[in-house]
Amino acid sequence: MKNVIRQEMLKKRAQMDSREVEIASALITQTLMELDCINNARCVMAYSSYKNEPNLLPFMHALLDMGKHLALPYIATDDNLVAVEYTNDSVMKSNVYGIAEPIIMNESEQAEPDLVLVPGVAFDTAMNRIGYGVGYFDRFLKQTNAFKIGICYDMQIAPKIEAEPYDIAMDMLVTERRVIGPY
């Protein structure tokens, strides 16, 4: 069932034009900037958008302008996701999946976010998530106590997702139309 939902949502997202992505991303950014959990966070882990995911680059730069610490996902040599510091001076490269990540000199240069913005292919109102099926974010989120906010378009909210034991639920969801969860 997850694969059916995944394929359906990826198809819907792929059909969005650049203007739709831009407008929805701006609304998501505006909502995020108004959340107390964002304003109170010390270090926020965002993500580099991929295949029409909501674009968080303007949000990331706003956080840096506010003096916040910012981290991005990085796929380490042990095939796990780690959070690494991102600044306006960070040099980016494409990882094996074509997703931009910071170039780091040493994998020990890890950040410890207290809030993580999590991309996904689909979510449900019970805060369950479907990713691309590789498990990077689930393994990472299992290792942290950070507050987890799923980021998606409203059309990516599925009626129900059957969670597996290894799936990590979100604490909140933010779309261009609503916030689901405590705020």
VEXDREN-545699 format. One record per residue: residue in one letter; z, x negated, y of N, C-alpha, C in turn. Coordinates in steps of 0.001 Angstrom, whole numbers, plus 524288, in hexadecimal, padded with zeros to 5 digits. Atoms other than C-alpha are relative to their C-alpha. Layout:
N
> A, Z, X, Y, Z, X, Y, Z, X, Y
...
This chain:
183
> M, 80000, 7FCCE, 7FB4A, 80000, 80000, 80000, 80000, 7FCA2, 804F8
> K, 7FFE1, 8036E, 7FB70, 8031A, 7F4D5, 80961, 7FA8F, 7FDFB, 80151
> N, 8053E, 8020B, 7FF07, 7F570, 7EF58, 807A2, 7FC71, 80412, 80276
> V, 8031C, 7FBC9, 7FDB1, 7EF65, 7FC89, 80AE2, 80158, 80093, 805CB
> I, 7FE4A, 7FF97, 7FA8A, 7F784, 7FDA3, 81750, 7FE27, 7FB3A, 8030D
> R, 80198, 804DC, 7FD62, 7F4B2, 7EF64, 81AB2, 7FA35, 80039, 80171
> Q, 805A1, 7FFDD, 7FEFF, 7E5F0, 7F125, 81970, 7FE92, 8041E, 8041B
> E, 80100, 7FBCD, 7FC3D, 7E602, 7FE00, 820F9, 80181, 7FE51, 8058A
> M, 7FE26, 80198, 7FACD, 7EDF2, 7F855, 82C42, 7FCD5, 7FB6D, 80229
> L, 80337, 8045C, 7FE2D, 7E620, 7EBB4, 82CF0, 7FAB4, 801F6, 801E8
> K, 80500, 7FDBA, 7FE66, 7D9B7, 7F3D3, 82DC7, 80089, 802AB, 80554
> K, 7FF21, 7FD5D, 7FAF9, 7DF4C, 7FC3B, 838CF, 80093, 7FC07, 8046A
> R, 7FF0E, 803ED, 7FBEA, 7E3EA, 7F049, 84049, 7FB03, 7FD09, 8014B
> A, 804E3, 802D5, 7FF1D, 7D6D9, 7E95F, 83E8F, 7FC31, 80326, 80359
> Q, 80383, 7FC9A, 7FD0D, 7D00C, 7F51D, 844B3, 80181, 80071, 805CB
> M, 7FE6A, 7FFC5, 7FA81, 7D7A2, 7F3B6, 8516D, 7FC9E, 7FC52, 80338
> D, 802F2, 80389, 7FCA6, 7CFB2, 7EE3E, 85CA4, 803C4, 7FCDB, 80363
> S, 7FCB0, 8039D, 7FD08, 7D4BA, 7E381, 86585, 802FE, 802BA, 8045E
> R, 7FD5B, 7FD1E, 7FBC3, 7D811, 7ED10, 87077, 804AF, 8030B, 7FDE1
> E, 7FB9F, 7FD34, 80274, 7E087, 7F569, 86759, 8047A, 7FC41, 7FEC7
> V, 7FC08, 803F2, 8014B, 7E79D, 7E92D, 862AD, 802CB, 7FE3A, 804F8
> E, 7FDCF, 801D5, 7FB06, 7E99D, 7E49C, 870C2, 803C6, 8040D, 80254
> I, 7FCB9, 7FBDD, 7FDBE, 7EF20, 7F1AD, 87576, 804F5, 800C7, 7FCC5
> A, 7FB78, 7FF35, 80361, 7F806, 7F3AB, 869B8, 803B2, 7FB4C, 80039
> S, 7FCC6, 804BE, 7FFB3, 7FCC1, 7E588, 86A5A, 8031F, 7FFDB, 80510
> A, 7FD44, 7FFDF, 7FAF5, 80034, 7E717, 878C4, 80481, 803EB, 7FFE1
> L, 7FBD0, 7FC1A, 8006F, 80807, 7F36A, 875C3, 8047A, 7FE06, 7FC8B
> I, 7FBFC, 80249, 80369, 80F31, 7EC72, 86AAD, 8031B, 7FBE7, 80304
> T, 7FD60, 80401, 7FCD5, 81234, 7E106, 873C4, 803B6, 8027E, 803EC
> Q, 7FCB9, 7FD50, 7FC26, 81766, 7EA40, 87E33, 804F3, 80223, 7FD6A
> T, 7FB7B, 7FDE3, 802CA, 82046, 7F0F7, 87459, 803BC, 7FBAF, 7FE5D
> L, 7FCB0, 8045A, 801AE, 82533, 7E415, 86EDE, 8032F, 7FDCF, 8048D
> M, 7FD52, 80241, 7FB70, 8289B, 7DF1F, 87C87, 8048A, 80366, 801D7
> E, 7FBDA, 7FC6C, 7FE56, 83143, 7EB19, 87EA7, 80480, 80061, 7FC16
> L, 7FBF9, 7FF94, 8040A, 83942, 7E982, 87226, 80492, 7FC4A, 80107
> D, 7FB57, 80346, 7FF55, 84736, 7E492, 87379, 8002A, 7FB93, 7FC0E
> C, 7FFBD, 80413, 80406, 84618, 7DD2F, 866A3, 7FC75, 7FB5C, 80156
> I, 80371, 80443, 7FE44, 83ACD, 7D541, 86C59, 8028C, 7FD1C, 80487
> N, 7FDA6, 8027D, 7FB6F, 84199, 7D2D8, 87942, 804F0, 7FCF9, 7FEB4
> N, 7FB37, 802B6, 8018D, 84E0E, 7CEAA, 87241, 7FF0B, 7FBA1, 7FC0F
> A, 8012C, 80400, 803EF, 8473F, 7C5E7, 8685A, 7FFE2, 7FA98, 80281
> R, 80024, 80577, 7FE4F, 848CA, 7B746, 86998, 7FABE, 7FD89, 7FE88
> C, 804E7, 8022D, 801F8, 83D07, 7B391, 86137, 7FD09, 8044A, 7FD1C
> V, 80351, 7FBF6, 80250, 831FE, 7BCEF, 85DC0, 7FB97, 7FD55, 7FCFD
> M, 80480, 801D4, 802FE, 8285A, 7BA23, 852EC, 7FBCC, 80432, 8005D
> A, 80470, 7FC6D, 7FF96, 81B3B, 7C06E, 855CC, 7FC09, 7FE5F, 7FBD8
> Y, 80415, 80186, 803AE, 80E48, 7BE7E, 84EBB, 7FAD9, 7FFA0, 802E8
> S, 80552, 80043, 7FDEF, 8002B, 7BAFD, 8517E, 7FCEC, 80470, 7FD85
> S, 802BB, 7FB70, 80222, 7F7DF, 7C72D, 85020, 7FB52, 7FE55, 7FCB1
> Y, 803EB, 8012B, 803F5, 7EE1F, 7C7A2, 84500, 7FD50, 80518, 7FE88
> K, 8030B, 7FB79, 801B3, 7E33C, 7D13A, 841C7, 801B6, 8051A, 8029C
> N, 7FED7, 7FB52, 7FCE3, 7E5DA, 7DB13, 84CAE, 805BF, 801A0, 80008
> E, 7FA76, 7FEBB, 7FF62, 7F4C3, 7DA7C, 84BD6, 8012B, 8006C, 805D8
> P, 7FE8F, 7FFDE, 7FA7C, 7FB9B, 7DDCB, 858A1, 8008D, 7FA74, 8022F
> N, 7FFF3, 8051D, 7FD7B, 7F9CC, 7D243, 861D1, 8050B, 7FF5B, 80322
> L, 7FAFC, 800DD, 7FD5F, 80717, 7CD05, 86607, 7FFF3, 7FB63, 803BD
> L, 8002F, 8049F, 7FCA4, 80254, 7C16D, 86E0F, 80234, 80104, 80578
> P, 7FDA2, 7FF04, 7FADA, 80574, 7C7AD, 87B61, 805F8, 800B3, 7FFA2
> F, 7FA62, 7FF55, 800E2, 812DB, 7CB98, 87609, 8029E, 7FAAE, 7FF41
> M, 7FDCE, 8052A, 80100, 8153B, 7BDBE, 87131, 8007F, 7FCE8, 8050F
> H, 7FFC8, 802DD, 7FB0D, 811FB, 7B7FC, 87E7D, 8041B, 80254, 803AF
> A, 7FBE2, 7FD82, 7FCDA, 81AE4, 7C1F2, 88518, 80560, 7FE1B, 7FE3E
> L, 7FAFD, 80200, 801FC, 82607, 7BD97, 87C3D, 800F3, 7FA6E, 801D8
> L, 7FF6B, 80566, 7FE33, 82389, 7AF5E, 87FA2, 80141, 7FFDE, 805D6
> D, 7FEE7, 7FFAE, 7FA5D, 82367, 7B2EB, 88E26, 805A6, 801A1, 80107
> M, 7FA8D, 7FE52, 7FF86, 830C4, 7B93E, 88C0C, 803CD, 7FBBC, 7FE42
> G, 7FCA9, 8043A, 801D8, 835D6, 7AC68, 88679, 801E8, 800AD, 7FA66
> K, 7FE7C, 7FF21, 80577, 836E6, 7B18C, 8788C, 7FDAE, 7FBB8, 7FC89
> H, 8023E, 80357, 8040C, 834FE, 7A8F3, 86CB3, 7FC56, 80369, 7FCCC
> L, 803F3, 7FD1D, 802E2, 828FE, 7AD05, 8651D, 7FE6C, 7FCD0, 7FB41
> A, 801B5, 80296, 804C8, 824F1, 7A9E6, 8573F, 7FB50, 802E0, 7FDCD
> L, 8046D, 7FDBC, 802CE, 818B7, 7AC3E, 84F3D, 80056, 7FE67, 7FA45
> P, 80014, 8016A, 80582, 816A4, 7AC55, 84089, 7FC8A, 7FB36, 7FF07
> Y, 802DF, 804A3, 801A6, 811F6, 79FD3, 83A2D, 80061, 7FFBE, 7FA11
> I, 7FFE5, 80077, 805B3, 80E13, 79E5F, 82BE3, 8010D, 7FA50, 7FE9E
> A, 7FE57, 80549, 8015A, 81569, 79275, 826EA, 7FD4F, 7FE1E, 7FB02
> T, 80282, 80246, 8049B, 810C2, 78945, 81C38, 8021A, 8024F, 7FAEC
> D, 7FDF2, 7FD8A, 804C0, 819B3, 7902C, 81273, 7FE38, 805B1, 7FF85
> D, 80250, 7FACA, 80017, 811CB, 79CA2, 81524, 803C8, 80448, 801B9
> N, 7FC7C, 7FC2B, 7FDB1, 81CFE, 7A34D, 81C37, 7FF07, 8004A, 805D5
> L, 8007C, 7FF2F, 7FA68, 81CE8, 7A8CA, 829E1, 804E1, 7FDEF, 802AC
> V, 7FBA1, 801CA, 7FCD8, 82576, 7A206, 833E6, 7FEEE, 8016C, 805AA
> A, 80077, 7FEE6, 7FA6A, 8280E, 7A529, 84226, 80022, 7FAD2, 802E9
> V, 80020, 804C9, 7FCE5, 82418, 79A3E, 84B60, 7FF92, 80163, 805C6
> E, 7FFDF, 7FF32, 7FA57, 82628, 7992A, 859FC, 7FA70, 8003C, 80230
> Y, 804F9, 7FF7B, 7FD48, 81ACE, 79D9F, 8627F, 8011D, 7FFC3, 805CF
> T, 7FF87, 8005B, 7FA56, 8195C, 799DE, 870D0, 7FA88, 80079, 8025E
> N, 8051D, 7FFDC, 7FD60, 80E93, 79A99, 87AF0, 7FCC9, 7FB1F, 7FEC9
> D, 802B9, 804E3, 80130, 80B3E, 78C97, 876E3, 7FEA8, 7FF61, 7FA3E
> S, 80114, 80075, 8059F, 80A2F, 78F4C, 8684E, 7FA27, 7FFBD, 7FEF3
> V, 8056A, 80070, 801BA, 7FD84, 78B20, 86205, 7FF9A, 8031B, 7FAED
> M, 80097, 7FC86, 8047E, 7F886, 794F0, 85813, 7FB8B, 7FE29, 7FC78
> K, 80430, 800EE, 803C9, 7F04E, 793A0, 84BCE, 7FFA2, 804CA, 7FC7F
> S, 80097, 7FBB7, 803B9, 7EB17, 79D4A, 841D8, 80226, 7FE4B, 7FABB
> N, 7FE08, 80142, 80532, 7F25C, 79DBC, 834F5, 7FBEA, 80175, 7FBE4
> V, 8039B, 7FF03, 80452, 7EC17, 79FE8, 827AB, 7FDB8, 80588, 8002E
> Y, 801E7, 7FA9F, 7FF99, 7EA9E, 7AE81, 82AC8, 7FD00, 80107, 80512
> G, 802A6, 7FF57, 7FB04, 7E48E, 7AC3E, 8382D, 8038B, 8022C, 80444
> I, 7FC2E, 7FE18, 7FC31, 7F108, 7B031, 83F5E, 80200, 7FB63, 8032D
> A, 7FE2E, 80439, 7FC9E, 7F50E, 7A7FE, 84B19, 805D0, 7FF04, 7FF36
> E, 7FA88, 80191, 80069, 801B1, 7A06D, 84966, 800A7, 7FAE3, 802F9
> P, 7FF26, 804DC, 7FD1A, 807FA, 79565, 8512C, 7FF55, 7FB30, 7FC85
> I, 80020, 8050C, 802B3, 8051D, 78772, 84D45, 8056B, 7FDA1, 800BC
> I, 7FAD1, 80264, 7FF9D, 8121C, 78122, 84A1C, 7FFCD, 7FA86, 7FDA8
> M, 7FFD4, 80564, 801E1, 81580, 772EB, 847C6, 80364, 7FF8C, 7FB1B
> N, 7FC41, 80070, 80442, 82092, 7756B, 83E4F, 801C6, 80582, 7FE91
> E, 7FE88, 7FABA, 8019F, 823A1, 78180, 83642, 805C5, 80131, 800D9
> S, 7FA80, 7FF00, 7FED3, 831EB, 77FBA, 839CD, 800A3, 80231, 80586
> E, 7FFED, 7FDD4, 7FAB4, 82E5F, 78463, 847A1, 80011, 805F2, 7FFCD
> Q, 7FFDA, 7FA5F, 800B6, 83268, 79221, 8441F, 8037A, 802A3, 8040D
> A, 7FCEB, 7FCCA, 7FC67, 8376F, 79CAA, 84D3B, 80327, 803E8, 7FCBF
> E, 7FCE1, 7FC01, 8029F, 841C6, 7A6AB, 849A6, 7FFF3, 804F5, 8034D
> P, 8005E, 7FB37, 7FCDB, 83D84, 7B3C6, 84F2D, 80465, 803D4, 7FEBF
> D, 7FC45, 7FBC2, 800F4, 84754, 7BEB1, 850FB, 7FD32, 80545, 80014
> L, 8033C, 7FB52, 80023, 83C2A, 7C886, 85200, 7FA86, 7FE63, 7FE3A
> V, 8052E, 8013C, 80215, 82F62, 7C896, 84A5E, 7FC6C, 804B7, 800A3
> L, 80412, 7FC04, 7FFA0, 82339, 7D069, 84DBD, 7FC6E, 7FF3A, 7FB46
> V, 802A1, 8007C, 80508, 81C98, 7D32C, 840C9, 7FAF2, 8032D, 80001
> P, 804DA, 7FD0F, 8008D, 80E3D, 7D6B0, 83F65, 7FFD3, 8028A, 7FAA6
> G, 800A2, 7FD82, 80518, 80A14, 7DF8B, 83465, 7FB03, 80318, 7FFD0
> V, 8049F, 7FCCF, 800C8, 7FEE9, 7E721, 82EB9, 80178, 805C6, 80060
> A, 7FE12, 7FA96, 7FFBF, 8070D, 7F39A, 82D6A, 805F2, 7FFF3, 7FFF0
> F, 7FA58, 7FF2F, 7FFF9, 814E8, 7F869, 82FB2, 800E7, 805CA, 7FF04
> D, 7FE98, 7FA79, 80019, 81BFD, 80523, 82D2A, 804E9, 800BA, 8034E
> T, 7FB8E, 7FEFA, 7FC84, 826DA, 80BC0, 834E6, 8053A, 7FE7D, 7FD8E
> A, 7FB4A, 8020C, 80286, 830C9, 806DF, 82AE3, 8004B, 7FA13, 800B1
> M, 8002B, 80589, 7FE8F, 82D61, 7F937, 83027, 7FDCD, 7FC6B, 7FBBE
> N, 80280, 80334, 80404, 82633, 7F4B1, 823E9, 7FAD3, 7FDEF, 80214
> R, 80492, 802BB, 7FE02, 81ABC, 7EB7F, 825D4, 7FC66, 7FE5A, 7FB96
> I, 803F6, 80261, 8035F, 80E1F, 7E7B7, 81F2B, 7FD57, 7FBC9, 8033E
> G, 802C3, 80448, 7FD77, 808A0, 7DA75, 822DC, 7FAC8, 7FF23, 7FD4C
> Y, 804F8, 80146, 80282, 7FCB6, 7D373, 81DBB, 8009E, 7FF08, 7FA29
> G, 7FF20, 80083, 8059D, 802FD, 7D1F5, 81053, 80153, 7FA88, 7FE29
> V, 7FECF, 80562, 80182, 80633, 7C374, 81097, 805E6, 7FEFF, 7FFED
> G, 7FA57, 8005A, 80020, 814BE, 7C4F2, 8138E, 8027F, 7FC18, 803B2
> Y, 7FDC5, 803E0, 7FC6C, 81670, 7BAA9, 81E3C, 8046F, 80246, 80346
> F, 7FC01, 7FDC8, 7FC8B, 81DD8, 7C38F, 82788, 804B7, 801F0, 7FCEB
> D, 7FB8A, 7FE2C, 80317, 82637, 7C9D3, 81CE4, 80385, 7FB79, 7FE68
> R, 7FCD2, 80493, 8017B, 82A94, 7BC68, 8180A, 802E3, 7FDCD, 804B6
> F, 7FD79, 801F7, 7FB47, 82D57, 7B804, 82601, 80479, 80397, 801AA
> L, 7FC1A, 7FC45, 7FE1D, 834B2, 7C474, 829AD, 804C5, 80049, 7FC66
> K, 7FB9D, 8000B, 803B0, 83D1E, 7C376, 81D7F, 803EF, 7FBB9, 8016D
> Q, 7FCC0, 80487, 7FEB1, 8427E, 7B699, 822EC, 80299, 80060, 8055F
> T, 7FDF6, 7FFA7, 7FAAD, 84649, 7BB96, 83076, 802F8, 80519, 800D9
> N, 7FD2B, 7FB4A, 7FE63, 84FB6, 7C534, 83695, 7FDC7, 80230, 80513
> A, 80256, 7FE5B, 7FB11, 846B0, 7C702, 84249, 7FEA9, 805D7, 7FFDE
> F, 801A5, 7FA92, 7FF57, 843E4, 7D4BE, 84766, 7FA1A, 80026, 7FF4E
> K, 8057D, 7FFD4, 80171, 83683, 7D8AC, 8422A, 7FD4D, 804C1, 80267
> I, 80307, 7FBCA, 7FD9E, 82CC8, 7E0A2, 84A18, 7FA6D, 7FFC7, 7FDE4
> G, 80559, 7FF93, 801D2, 82047, 7E4F4, 8436D, 7FC7E, 801A4, 8047F
> I, 803AE, 7FEF5, 7FBBD, 814B2, 7E501, 84CBC, 7FAE6, 80201, 7FD9A
> C, 804E0, 7FDD0, 80209, 80901, 7EDC6, 84A11, 7FDFC, 80432, 803B0
> Y, 80225, 7FB82, 7FD42, 80038, 7F859, 84F4F, 80231, 804E3, 7FD66
> D, 7FDCC, 7FB30, 80219, 804F3, 80642, 84D89, 7FCF2, 801F4, 7FB38
> M, 80333, 7FE4C, 80476, 7F9B1, 808F8, 84437, 8015F, 7FD0B, 7FAFF
> Q, 7FE74, 80312, 80490, 7FF94, 7FEB9, 83B13, 80521, 801EE, 7FD97
> I, 7FB48, 7FDC1, 80245, 80B9E, 80710, 8387F, 7FE4C, 8038B, 7FB7D
> A, 8015F, 7FD12, 804BC, 80A00, 80C08, 82A88, 80443, 80401, 7FED8
> P, 7FC07, 7FC11, 80157, 810E8, 81825, 8253D, 80488, 7FDAF, 7FCE0
> K, 7FBDC, 80255, 8032D, 81869, 81059, 81AF8, 7FDEC, 7FB25, 7FD4A
> I, 8014C, 804DC, 802B7, 81827, 80281, 815B7, 80439, 7FF16, 7FBE6
> E, 7FC4E, 8012D, 8043A, 81E6A, 7FFAC, 80896, 80186, 7FA3F, 80066
> A, 7FE2F, 80561, 7FF5B, 8269E, 7F386, 80B17, 80137, 7FD89, 7FAB5
> E, 7FEB7, 80324, 8049D, 827B3, 7E909, 800B8, 8051E, 7FD24, 80125
> P, 7FAFF, 802B8, 7FF1B, 83485, 7E18E, 7FEBC, 7FF90, 7FB4F, 803AB
> Y, 800AE, 804A0, 7FCAB, 82EF1, 7D5A0, 805D4, 7FE5B, 80166, 80590
> D, 8019B, 7FE61, 7FAC3, 82A5C, 7DD99, 811B1, 804B2, 80034, 803AA
> I, 7FBE0, 7FFF2, 7FC05, 83267, 7DC10, 81E0D, 7FEAA, 80436, 80402
> A, 800CF, 7FBC2, 7FC3B, 833DD, 7E81D, 826A4, 800EB, 7FE13, 80596
> M, 7FF5A, 80128, 7FA7A, 83302, 7E7A1, 83561, 804E3, 802B8, 80215
> D, 7FBB3, 7FD6A, 7FD48, 83E03, 7EB2A, 83EBE, 7FDEB, 803DD, 80408
> M, 8026E, 7FCC8, 7FBF1, 8349B, 7F172, 84879, 7FA1D, 7FF61, 7FF85
> L, 805B3, 8004D, 7FFA1, 8262F, 7F47F, 84A1C, 7FE68, 80125, 8059A
> V, 80220, 7FF01, 7FACC, 81E95, 7F3DC, 856D4, 7FA1A, 80099, 7FF82
> T, 8059B, 7FF0C, 7FFBC, 81122, 7F9E1, 8587B, 7FEA0, 800ED, 805BD
> E, 80196, 7FED3, 7FAA0, 8093B, 7FD17, 86496, 801F6, 80555, 801C9
> R, 7FE54, 7FAB3, 7FEA7, 80EC9, 80AEC, 86422, 805D5, 800ED, 7FF92
> R, 7FA80, 7FECE, 800F2, 81CE3, 809EA, 85F89, 8030C, 7FB56, 7FDE5
> V, 7FC4C, 8039C, 80267, 828C1, 80259, 85B44, 802C0, 80317, 7FBBB
> I, 7FD50, 7FD84, 80460, 82E61, 805AF, 84DFB, 8049C, 7FC83, 7FE99
> G, 7FB5A, 80313, 80147, 83C40, 8015A, 84B6C, 803CE, 7FFD5, 80489
> P, 7FBF6, 8004B, 7FBF5, 8483F, 7FDD8, 85366, 7FE19, 7FCF7, 804CA
> Y, 8012F, 802E8, 7FB31, 8467D, 7F9C9, 86195, 8036B, 801A5, 8046E
